[in-house]
Amino acid sequence: MGGIKGVVILALFFILISSLSAFSLPLPPSNLEAQIVSPTHIRLTWWDNSIDEDGFILERRSIGESWVQIAILPPDLNVYNDENLTPGGSYLYRVKAYQGNYFTSYCELPSFVTTLGYPSPPNDLRGEAISSSEIELEWEDASDNEDGFIVERKEGKNWIEVSVLPPNAEFYVDSGLSENTKYTYRVLAFNDAGRASSNEIQVKTDSAEGELYLSAGCSMGNSGSFDIFFALPVFVGLLWGFLRRREHG
């Protein structure tokens, strides 16, 4: 008789445990973390502390805005990729588990996460011809997060990449150009978020004739140099005067 009673008690105990398990509530998730993958992508991970949740609810908010539900996730999932974000945006996240109409408390990030923003465009692009085949460009680096600069020159309706420069660069000399020709330039700061363009400018190269004229100087010791194109007419004039005087002399 005692043996039968013991079996009944044990059976009732297992029934009770099973009933309690059927009505157990999920525990809240913990250790929510955010990883910035790109300027438009944040990956979220957390610890799933339950075995009986129906899923997770993930929410996000920006500075000065209300919480917005961004995903309802299946049970046992502990990662979510939040994509198509605004570069340079700041975001706060929280996650909770649920079972039916029951919701656990939230697990929230301790602070906002800010993605990489666009670089500021270069300021005050200007240029000057320094020869018949070279133009020097200068600008002000107005950004503190650029990966570098791209110098572009317009050919017809299209922009052609001339050079890629390192961060903090503020000048470039474009060479191999045609004489007495107008060129249009712009400079772009860039990083993983995108590009930002400077103002556009037009610069005209010098004439090669001017360079030949300037290069025809002759040395006269310590007195400097004189231009042969200036001296030749003077010499011819003096010779002509001398011959005229002899003719009338």
SESE-829417 format. One line per 2 residues: number of its first residue (from 1); their letters; for each residue y negated, x negated, z of N, C-alpha, C. Coordinates in pm, 1 decimal. Each point is the difference from the previous one (the first is absolute). Example, Ala and Ser with C-alpha at 12.3 -4.5 7.8 and 13.67 -1.06 7.14 Angstrom:
# residues 2
1) AS) 569.0 -1319.0 780.0 -119.0 89.0 0.0 -120.0 -90.0 0.0 | -105.0 35.0 -72.0 -119.0 -82.0 6.0 -109.0 77.0 73.0 $
This chain:
# residues 249
1) MG) 120.4 -83.5 0.0 -120.4 83.5 0.0 -125.2 -86.9 0.0 | 7.4 -104.7 84.0 -115.2 -90.1 6.2 -24.0 -69.7 -130.8 $
3) GI) 110.6 -30.3 -74.3 -16.6 -66.8 -128.5 -69.2 88.1 -101.7 | 34.8 127.8 -0.7 -62.7 94.2 -93.5 -148.0 14.5 31.5 $
5) KG) -31.0 5.1 129.1 -140.4 12.8 41.4 -81.3 -120.8 -45.6 | 60.2 -116.4 9.2 -70.8 -120.4 -42.4 -27.5 -0.3 -149.7 $
7) VV) 97.9 46.9 -76.8 -17.5 5.9 -146.0 -111.3 96.2 -36.0 | -3.5 114.6 69.5 -104.4 100.7 -27.6 -138.3 -56.6 31.5 $
9) IL) -11.1 -67.9 112.8 -129.9 -58.2 38.6 -44.8 -104.2 -102.5 | 95.2 -81.7 -44.8 -33.6 -103.0 -98.9 -44.7 63.2 -131.4 $
11) AL) 67.3 108.7 -39.8 -36.6 68.4 -124.3 -139.5 60.0 10.8 | -28.1 61.5 115.5 -132.9 57.4 20.9 -108.3 -107.8 -2.2 $
13) FF) 34.2 -116.4 53.2 -96.1 -111.1 1.9 -35.2 -43.4 -142.4 | 101.9 -13.8 -84.5 -26.0 -39.9 -138.8 -77.2 107.1 -75.9 $
15) IL) 27.4 126.1 27.3 -75.3 108.5 -63.6 -146.9 -6.5 40.2 | -24.7 -28.1 128.1 -136.7 -9.8 50.0 -74.0 -116.3 -65.3 $
17) IS) 67.4 -113.9 -8.7 -62.4 -117.5 -62.4 -32.0 28.4 -146.3 | 92.6 65.1 -69.5 -22.5 32.0 -141.0 -117.1 95.1 -16.9 $
19) SL) -10.0 95.8 91.8 -109.9 96.4 -6.9 -133.7 -68.3 23.7 | -3.4 -89.6 98.0 -124.1 -72.3 27.9 -40.2 -88.7 -117.5 $
21) SA) 100.1 -61.8 -64.9 -29.1 -85.6 -114.9 -57.0 81.1 -115.0 | 51.5 121.5 -14.6 -46.8 84.9 -109.2 -145.7 38.6 18.8 $
23) FS) -43.9 5.8 125.8 -137.6 40.8 28.3 -87.5 -116.5 46.9 | 41.2 -125.1 -22.2 -80.8 -114.8 40.3 -117.9 -14.9 -94.7 $
25) LP) -108.5 -56.9 49.2 -122.7 -14.4 -77.0 -19.4 -145.7 -41.1 | -61.1 -22.3 -116.9 -19.3 -138.1 -46.1 -104.6 -72.6 83.8 $
27) LP) 12.1 -130.2 2.7 -98.0 -85.0 66.5 -108.7 -39.8 -99.6 | -119.9 -28.1 46.9 -106.5 -40.6 -92.6 28.7 -137.4 -60.4 $
29) PS) -42.3 -22.2 -123.8 12.7 -133.8 -59.2 -93.1 -97.6 71.2 | 21.7 -128.1 -22.9 -82.2 -102.2 65.3 -21.0 -118.4 -93.8 $
31) NL) -87.3 -91.0 45.0 -24.3 -126.8 -70.2 -41.8 20.9 -146.4 | -95.0 89.6 -21.7 -52.9 21.5 -135.3 -80.7 -122.3 -42.8 $
33) EA) 28.8 -52.1 -118.8 -69.5 -117.0 -53.0 -40.5 25.2 -144.4 | -108.6 -67.0 -41.5 -50.9 13.6 -136.7 -10.5 -137.2 -64.5 $
35) QI) 44.8 -8.7 -123.6 -9.4 -123.6 -77.7 -78.3 28.1 -127.3 | -106.2 -77.7 -24.0 -79.2 15.8 -122.3 73.6 -70.5 -113.7 $
37) VS) 44.5 77.4 -97.1 73.1 -54.7 -114.2 -95.8 -38.3 -112.1 | -101.2 82.9 -21.3 -100.6 -24.4 -103.1 -125.5 77.2 39.1 $
39) PT) -109.2 -13.6 -75.7 -121.2 76.5 33.5 17.7 151.2 -4.2 | 108.5 48.3 -61.6 22.5 144.7 -9.5 132.4 43.8 62.3 $
41) HI) 63.5 -87.7 76.8 136.7 28.1 46.8 19.7 -53.4 141.9 | 40.5 89.6 92.2 33.3 -36.8 137.7 142.3 47.2 28.9 $
43) RL) 83.6 -90.4 53.0 136.9 35.8 37.5 7.0 19.2 151.5 | 56.6 113.5 42.7 11.3 34.9 141.5 146.3 -4.6 43.4 $
45) TW) 24.7 -53.5 119.1 134.6 -1.3 58.1 -9.0 41.8 146.5 | 109.1 54.4 53.6 5.1 40.8 140.7 144.9 0.2 46.8 $
47) WD) 17.4 13.3 131.5 134.2 8.1 57.3 39.8 146.7 15.1 | 118.7 32.0 -50.0 58.1 133.4 16.8 83.3 -1.9 127.9 $
49) NS) -47.5 69.0 103.2 65.1 -4.1 131.8 93.4 117.9 25.0 | 25.6 82.5 -100.9 84.1 118.8 17.8 112.1 2.8 -102.8 $
51) ID) 99.8 84.7 30.4 109.6 21.1 -94.5 7.5 146.1 -42.5 | -93.8 79.4 49.1 10.4 143.6 -24.1 -129.6 61.6 -51.9 $
53) ED) -92.3 -82.3 -52.6 -123.0 57.3 -55.8 29.0 62.3 -136.4 | -82.5 97.3 -36.2 8.0 57.8 -134.4 -81.9 -81.3 -100.4 $
55) GF) -88.4 -83.9 52.0 -81.3 -82.8 -87.9 -123.6 -51.3 71.7 | -92.1 -54.8 -78.8 -123.3 -57.2 53.9 -120.0 55.6 -76.5 $
57) IL) -111.1 9.7 69.7 -126.0 41.9 -61.2 -98.8 -115.1 14.3 | -56.6 -40.3 -113.4 -92.0 -113.4 -3.1 -140.3 49.5 -33.4 $
59) ER) -98.1 -49.4 74.7 -138.8 41.2 -19.6 -89.9 -122.4 -14.2 | -112.5 21.9 -68.5 -95.8 -108.5 -25.4 -141.6 54.8 13.5 $
61) RS) -90.6 -87.5 42.7 -141.4 37.7 -2.7 -85.6 -121.5 -31.9 | -113.3 26.6 -63.5 -99.1 -103.1 -28.3 -110.2 7.6 104.7 $
63) IG) -84.3 -101.0 4.2 -108.5 -3.5 98.2 -92.1 119.8 -21.0 | -25.3 72.9 108.0 -89.4 114.9 -6.2 62.7 126.0 -55.3 $
65) ES) 131.1 -0.7 -26.5 66.3 117.0 -56.4 111.9 47.8 91.8 | 53.3 119.4 -28.9 106.5 59.5 80.8 136.8 -49.9 -46.1 $
67) WV) 99.5 22.8 85.6 136.8 -36.8 -35.3 50.1 87.4 -114.1 | 74.9 -61.8 -91.9 58.3 70.2 -114.5 148.4 -33.1 -6.5 $
69) QI) 82.7 103.1 -12.9 143.6 -23.4 -15.0 26.9 -53.0 -140.3 | 66.6 -115.1 -8.4 24.5 -60.0 -131.1 147.1 2.3 -39.9 $
71) AI) 90.6 25.5 96.9 141.9 0.8 -36.8 83.9 68.2 107.2 | 102.0 75.0 -44.1 108.4 48.8 85.9 125.7 -71.8 -46.7 $
73) LP) 59.0 -78.2 89.2 107.1 -90.9 -38.7 133.6 43.9 58.5 | 110.0 -35.4 -63.1 133.1 39.4 47.9 39.7 -77.6 125.2 $
75) PD) 104.7 44.0 69.8 44.8 -70.8 120.8 49.8 -140.5 -32.7 | -6.9 -85.0 102.9 50.6 -137.4 -5.3 -82.5 -93.0 -88.8 $
77) LN) -109.8 48.9 -56.6 -85.8 -86.4 -81.2 -101.3 -69.4 90.8 | -25.8 -127.2 -25.8 -95.4 -73.1 84.0 -95.3 -86.7 -81.9 $
79) VY) -25.6 39.8 -125.8 -94.2 -72.9 -84.3 -66.8 98.0 -96.0 | -128.1 -26.2 -28.6 -72.4 83.7 -95.9 -104.3 -85.9 -69.8 $
81) ND) -13.1 17.6 -131.6 -98.2 -72.9 -79.8 -114.1 94.1 -36.8 | -117.4 -27.9 54.8 -118.8 79.7 -30.1 -75.6 -69.8 -112.5 $
83) EN) -2.5 62.6 -117.0 -56.1 -64.1 -118.7 -119.4 78.6 -53.6 | -62.2 -55.5 -103.4 -117.7 60.2 -65.0 -117.8 13.5 96.4 $
85) LT) -13.4 -97.1 88.6 -111.8 -1.7 93.4 -124.5 -57.6 -67.0 | -113.0 15.4 65.8 -125.9 -53.9 -51.2 -16.7 -144.0 47.7 $
87) PG) -21.1 -95.7 -90.7 -22.6 -138.6 43.7 -117.8 -8.9 96.5 | 19.1 -75.1 106.4 -104.2 -13.7 100.7 -3.9 113.4 100.5 $
89) GS) 93.5 95.2 -10.0 3.4 112.6 93.2 63.8 -37.6 132.7 | -40.9 69.9 106.6 56.3 -21.0 134.3 79.8 124.0 39.6 $
91) YL) 123.8 -21.1 47.2 91.1 111.0 25.4 69.4 -16.8 134.8 | 22.3 115.6 66.1 74.9 5.1 125.4 118.8 93.3 -21.1 $
93) YR) 116.6 -35.3 58.3 122.1 77.5 -22.2 63.9 39.2 133.3 | 76.1 110.2 -4.3 83.1 40.1 113.2 121.7 75.7 -53.5 $
95) VK) 110.7 -4.7 76.7 124.2 62.9 -42.5 64.6 68.6 120.0 | 68.4 110.5 -25.0 73.7 70.0 105.6 130.8 52.3 -57.8 $
97) AY) 99.3 18.7 86.9 127.2 60.4 -39.9 -4.7 149.7 30.8 | 85.6 74.7 -69.3 6.9 144.1 27.5 143.8 48.5 -13.3 $
99) QG) 25.1 110.5 68.4 128.7 69.7 -9.8 -29.5 149.1 7.6 | 17.5 68.9 -110.7 -36.7 140.9 -3.2 -149.2 16.3 24.5 $
101) NY) -32.4 77.4 104.5 -139.8 20.3 36.9 -45.9 -93.7 110.9 | 84.3 -95.2 33.3 -35.8 -95.2 105.2 -52.3 -128.6 -64.5 $
103) FT) -110.9 -51.9 55.6 -60.9 -123.1 -50.6 -17.7 -97.7 115.6 | 35.6 -124.1 -23.3 -19.0 -102.1 103.1 -147.6 -40.9 4.5 $
105) SY) -32.1 -83.5 94.6 -133.8 -59.0 3.0 -13.5 -100.2 -114.9 | -123.5 -36.1 -30.5 -26.1 -91.9 -110.8 19.7 -145.1 42.3 $
107) CE) 36.4 -79.9 -98.2 -12.0 -145.2 10.1 -110.8 -40.0 -96.6 | -105.6 -62.3 51.2 -120.7 -25.0 -79.4 -30.3 -149.4 -7.4 $
109) LP) -53.6 -42.3 -114.2 -44.9 -138.7 -11.8 -112.3 -26.6 100.1 | -10.3 -121.1 51.0 -105.0 -29.5 98.0 -139.9 -7.1 -60.3 $
111) SF) -10.1 -22.1 -131.9 -132.4 -13.5 -61.6 9.6 29.1 -149.5 | -115.8 13.9 -62.8 -5.5 24.6 -143.7 48.8 -122.7 -78.1 $
113) VT) 56.9 28.0 -115.1 42.7 -104.7 -92.8 -90.9 7.0 -122.1 | -57.9 -114.1 -38.7 -94.4 -3.6 -112.3 59.2 -79.1 -115.3 $
115) TL) 4.9 62.3 -116.3 51.5 -68.1 -118.5 -108.6 -87.2 -62.4 | 41.4 -88.6 -88.3 -93.4 -89.4 -67.6 -91.2 78.8 -92.6 $
117) GY) -131.1 -26.1 9.4 -96.0 69.8 -84.4 -36.9 -79.4 -123.4 | -72.9 65.6 -90.7 -48.1 -68.2 -119.9 -99.5 -109.4 37.9 $
119) PS) -5.1 -108.0 -76.2 -103.9 -100.4 25.4 -136.2 52.7 -44.3 | -105.5 -54.6 58.4 -134.9 34.7 -44.5 -28.7 -70.0 -132.4 $
121) PP) -74.3 64.5 -89.4 -28.2 -63.6 -129.6 -93.4 -119.5 16.2 | 13.1 -99.9 -85.4 -93.7 -112.8 3.4 -142.5 48.0 -26.3 $
123) ND) -95.5 -61.5 67.7 -140.4 38.4 -14.2 -74.1 -94.3 -94.1 | -99.1 56.7 -68.4 -101.2 -78.2 -72.7 61.5 -101.3 -96.0 $
125) LR) 85.6 47.0 -89.9 53.0 -89.4 -103.4 -113.5 -41.0 -93.4 | -11.5 -129.0 -25.6 -103.0 -53.1 -88.4 59.0 -116.2 -78.8 $
127) GE) -62.3 -32.3 -113.9 53.5 -105.6 -84.5 -109.1 -75.8 -71.8 | 34.4 -120.4 -43.7 -95.5 -86.3 -69.5 75.8 -88.7 -97.6 $
129) AI) -54.0 -10.5 -122.3 58.3 -92.2 -97.7 -35.9 -142.3 38.8 | 99.8 -86.7 8.5 -26.8 -140.2 33.9 25.0 -91.5 -119.9 $
131) SS) 45.4 57.7 -111.5 13.9 -73.9 -125.4 26.3 102.2 -109.6 | 26.4 -48.4 -119.7 30.2 91.3 -110.7 140.5 58.0 9.3 $
133) SE) 82.3 -51.8 91.7 138.7 47.3 10.5 41.6 32.4 143.3 | -96.7 1.0 94.4 34.0 23.3 140.4 -100.1 95.5 64.9 $
135) IE) 54.2 88.6 83.7 -81.7 91.3 79.4 46.9 -8.9 144.6 | -94.4 -17.5 90.4 32.1 -6.0 143.0 -29.1 135.1 64.4 $
137) LE) 98.8 52.3 73.2 -12.7 127.3 70.6 -4.4 -25.1 149.7 | -83.1 77.3 70.4 -7.7 -7.2 145.6 -6.2 141.5 56.6 $
139) WE) 53.1 17.8 121.1 -3.2 129.8 67.7 11.3 -22.2 150.0 | -17.3 107.3 75.8 13.6 -5.1 145.2 130.5 67.9 41.0 $
141) DA) 79.1 -69.8 79.4 125.6 55.0 51.9 -33.5 94.9 114.6 | 15.1 130.7 -23.9 -37.9 100.6 99.6 119.2 54.2 77.4 $
143) SD) 118.9 -54.7 -22.6 121.6 53.0 61.0 62.9 -103.0 92.7 | 77.2 49.4 97.0 71.2 -90.3 90.6 151.3 20.0 -8.0 $
145) NE) 45.2 76.9 -100.1 144.2 25.9 -9.9 51.9 -13.9 -142.2 | -74.4 -72.2 -85.4 47.8 -16.8 -137.2 109.0 -106.3 -6.5 $
147) DG) 89.5 16.6 -96.5 99.2 -103.5 -30.2 -53.2 -97.8 -103.7 | -110.3 36.3 -64.0 -59.6 -86.5 -100.6 -95.3 78.1 -88.3 $
149) FI) -41.5 -65.4 -109.9 -93.1 60.9 -94.7 52.8 -16.2 -141.7 | -28.7 99.1 -82.9 35.5 -4.3 -141.6 -129.0 2.2 -81.3 $
151) VE) -18.4 -100.9 -84.2 -115.1 -4.7 -90.6 43.6 59.3 -133.3 | -75.5 98.2 -47.7 33.1 65.0 -126.6 -117.8 -8.8 -96.9 $
153) RK) 33.6 -15.3 -127.1 -99.4 -4.0 -107.8 33.7 110.0 -100.3 | -101.7 67.4 -48.0 22.3 111.8 -91.4 10.6 -50.2 -143.0 $
155) EG) 105.2 44.2 -67.5 19.0 -30.3 -141.0 20.6 132.1 -72.8 | -100.8 39.7 -75.7 3.1 132.6 -60.6 -14.5 105.3 108.2 $
157) KN) 96.4 91.2 8.2 -1.6 103.0 103.5 90.0 -34.3 118.2 | 68.8 -112.6 -7.4 99.1 -34.8 101.8 -48.0 -114.5 88.5 $
159) WI) 42.5 6.4 126.8 -26.9 -109.0 93.8 117.6 -96.7 -2.3 | -30.4 -128.6 -14.7 101.3 -104.9 -6.3 -8.9 -85.0 126.3 $
161) EV) 115.1 -23.4 63.8 2.2 -84.5 119.2 -23.4 -145.6 -39.6 | -103.5 -59.2 59.0 -35.8 -138.0 -30.1 60.1 -95.9 102.0 $
163) SV) -6.9 39.0 128.1 50.7 -88.8 104.9 26.6 79.6 127.1 | 96.7 -48.0 79.2 27.9 54.1 133.4 -35.5 -107.9 101.2 $
165) LP) -89.3 33.8 92.8 -53.0 -97.7 94.7 47.0 31.6 141.6 | 1.4 -98.4 88.6 46.8 21.7 138.0 -102.0 77.9 82.7 $
167) PN) 38.3 43.3 120.6 -95.3 68.8 88.1 -121.9 -87.1 27.8 | -113.0 67.4 22.7 -127.3 -63.6 37.0 -68.3 -73.3 -115.0 $
169) AE) 55.9 4.6 -121.4 -65.9 -63.1 -114.6 -129.7 74.1 -32.1 | -101.6 -75.5 -45.4 -129.2 61.6 -30.2 -64.0 -54.7 -127.8 $
171) FY) 75.4 -72.7 -81.2 -54.4 -42.5 -128.9 114.3 -34.3 -94.9 | -32.9 1.1 -128.8 98.2 -35.4 -102.7 -75.2 -41.5 -125.6 $
173) VD) 51.4 -101.5 -71.2 -57.4 -44.7 -126.6 96.9 37.1 -111.6 | -46.5 85.2 -90.4 80.0 40.4 -115.3 -34.6 -92.1 -116.3 $
175) SG) 99.0 -68.7 -54.4 -24.0 -99.7 -104.2 73.9 36.7 -127.8 | -24.9 -79.6 -105.9 64.2 24.4 -128.3 -58.7 118.2 -74.3 $
177) LS) -127.2 31.7 25.4 -64.9 115.8 -60.5 -69.0 -38.2 -130.4 | -41.3 100.9 -75.0 -73.1 -22.3 -124.8 -149.2 -12.8 29.1 $
179) EN) -68.5 -80.6 -80.5 -142.6 -20.7 21.7 -80.7 124.4 -35.0 | -113.7 12.9 67.6 -98.2 104.2 -31.5 64.3 139.4 -5.6 $
181) TK) 87.8 28.3 98.3 76.0 125.4 1.6 -12.2 66.6 136.1 | -13.4 133.6 -0.3 -7.5 76.0 124.4 140.2 34.0 49.8 $
183) YT) 20.3 -16.5 131.0 127.1 33.9 63.4 -26.0 91.3 120.2 | 92.4 94.6 20.6 -10.0 93.9 111.6 108.6 -32.1 102.0 $
185) YR) -39.6 -3.3 128.7 92.9 -39.1 106.9 -1.4 101.2 114.4 | 110.8 -1.9 74.8 6.9 64.3 130.8 100.0 -78.2 84.4 $
187) VL) -11.7 13.0 131.8 90.6 -68.2 93.4 57.7 105.1 94.0 | 131.6 -5.0 21.3 67.7 97.4 85.2 63.8 -69.1 119.9 $
189) AF) -27.0 52.6 119.4 75.5 -40.4 118.6 128.6 82.4 3.9 | 110.5 -60.9 44.7 126.4 74.1 0.5 83.1 -33.1 123.5 $
191) ND) 83.8 95.8 38.8 106.5 -19.8 98.2 109.6 101.3 -29.7 | 94.5 17.0 91.0 111.7 90.7 -26.0 -43.6 145.4 -11.4 $
193) AG) -116.0 33.6 56.4 -48.0 138.0 -7.1 -57.9 33.1 -136.9 | -59.1 -98.6 -66.2 -60.1 25.5 -130.6 -109.6 -99.5 -32.0 $
195) RA) -91.0 41.2 -89.8 -106.5 -87.4 -48.1 -135.3 67.1 17.9 | -103.6 -83.6 10.6 -137.1 50.1 8.8 -87.4 -87.5 -88.9 $
197) SS) -75.2 63.7 -90.2 -72.1 -72.9 -103.7 -146.4 -22.4 36.1 | -51.1 -113.4 -45.3 -142.0 -31.9 13.3 -79.8 73.6 -107.1 $
199) NE) -129.5 -26.0 -3.9 -83.2 44.6 -111.2 38.1 -78.1 -126.3 | -36.6 53.7 -115.5 24.5 -67.9 -127.0 -127.9 -70.6 -45.0 $
201) IQ) 16.8 -117.2 -63.0 -116.4 -74.0 -49.6 27.7 -50.5 -140.9 | -107.6 -27.0 -73.5 7.7 -63.9 -131.2 -72.5 -132.9 5.5 $
203) VK) 63.2 -103.1 -54.4 -59.1 -133.5 -4.3 20.2 -56.1 -140.2 | -103.3 -67.4 -52.4 6.5 -57.2 -134.5 8.8 -151.5 8.7 $
205) TD) 93.9 -57.2 -74.3 12.5 -145.9 -2.8 -116.6 -61.6 -76.2 | -23.9 -129.1 24.7 -108.0 -72.0 -67.3 36.4 -30.0 -145.0 $
207) SA) -101.1 -42.9 -74.5 21.3 -43.6 -137.9 43.6 -145.6 -1.8 | 94.1 -32.9 -86.1 46.8 -138.2 -10.5 -107.7 -90.0 -57.3 $
209) EG) -94.1 54.5 -80.4 -107.9 -80.9 -57.1 -86.6 -58.4 109.9 | -25.0 77.8 102.0 -78.6 -49.6 111.8 68.0 -116.1 68.6 $
211) EL) 131.9 3.0 8.7 72.6 -109.2 63.8 -7.6 -126.6 -85.0 | 7.6 14.5 -135.3 -11.4 -116.6 -86.6 -138.4 -61.9 11.6 $
213) YL) -101.4 83.8 7.9 -137.5 -47.6 11.7 -18.0 -79.1 128.9 | 54.8 53.3 109.5 -16.6 -66.3 128.5 82.3 -127.0 10.0 $
215) SA) 109.3 -6.7 -74.9 86.9 -117.1 10.2 -45.9 -114.9 -87.9 | -110.2 17.8 -74.3 -43.6 -103.3 -93.6 -102.4 -93.2 61.4 $
217) GC) -10.2 -7.5 132.1 -95.1 -87.8 65.7 38.1 -145.9 -16.8 | -101.1 -90.3 -0.3 24.4 -144.2 -11.0 -60.2 -68.9 120.3 $
219) SM) 67.8 -96.5 53.3 -46.2 -69.2 119.5 -112.4 -96.1 -34.1 | -100.5 -8.0 90.4 -110.1 -93.9 -16.1 -18.1 -79.0 128.0 $
221) GN) 108.3 -53.4 51.9 -6.2 -80.0 121.1 -38.8 85.3 118.9 | -96.6 -49.9 79.5 -41.7 70.5 120.3 -95.3 114.8 -28.4 $
223) SG) -45.7 12.8 -125.1 -96.8 105.3 -31.0 66.0 133.7 -23.9 | 133.4 7.9 9.3 68.9 127.5 -16.4 55.2 12.6 -139.6 $
225) SF) -8.5 118.7 -58.9 53.1 23.2 -133.8 -98.6 81.7 -79.8 | 8.2 -12.5 -131.0 -82.1 84.5 -85.4 89.7 64.5 -103.3 $
227) DI) -48.4 105.5 -63.2 80.1 76.3 -94.3 -24.4 -51.4 -140.4 | 107.9 -32.5 -70.6 -13.8 -54.2 -134.6 -63.6 100.0 -94.9 $
229) FF) 23.5 131.5 29.5 -58.6 102.3 -86.3 -151.1 11.5 21.4 | -45.9 -43.4 117.6 -144.2 -4.5 23.5 -59.7 -129.9 -54.3 $
231) AL) 70.5 -112.2 14.6 -54.0 -130.4 -39.8 -5.9 -16.7 -150.6 | 95.3 56.8 -73.5 4.5 -20.4 -144.1 -124.9 52.1 -71.0 $
233) PV) -47.1 122.3 28.5 -123.3 46.2 -65.9 -121.0 -87.8 33.8 | -6.8 -48.7 122.9 -111.3 -86.7 38.2 2.1 -129.4 -81.6 $
235) FV) 119.8 -56.4 -13.6 14.2 -124.4 -76.4 -38.9 20.2 -146.3 | 45.3 111.6 -57.9 -32.9 29.4 -139.8 -150.4 17.5 -16.1 $
237) GL) -64.5 65.9 96.9 -144.6 20.0 -7.6 -76.0 -131.4 5.5 | 42.0 -88.6 88.7 -65.8 -130.4 10.0 17.6 -81.0 -128.1 $
239) LW) 120.1 4.2 -57.2 25.8 -73.3 -123.4 -84.0 54.6 -114.1 | -11.3 131.0 -6.5 -80.6 62.5 -104.9 -147.0 -39.8 13.3 $
241) GF) -50.3 -3.1 121.8 -138.6 -41.0 21.6 -23.1 -145.0 -38.9 | 95.6 -86.0 32.0 -12.5 -141.9 -34.1 -4.2 -19.4 -150.6 $
243) LR) 86.6 71.2 -71.9 3.0 -12.8 -145.7 -127.9 53.5 -62.3 | -56.5 106.4 54.4 -123.5 56.3 -53.4 -115.3 -97.0 18.2 $
245) RR) -3.9 -68.6 115.2 -107.8 -95.8 23.6 8.8 -117.4 -96.1 | 120.9 -44.7 -28.7 16.5 -110.6 -93.7 -40.1 42.2 -139.9 $
247) EH) 28.8 126.7 -33.3 -33.5 48.7 -133.4 -150.7 4.6 -21.1 | -74.2 36.0 105.9 -145.5 10.2 -11.9 -69.1 -126.2 49.4 $
249) G) 79.4 -95.1 45.3 -61.7 -121.3 54.0 -41.4 -94.3 -104.3 $
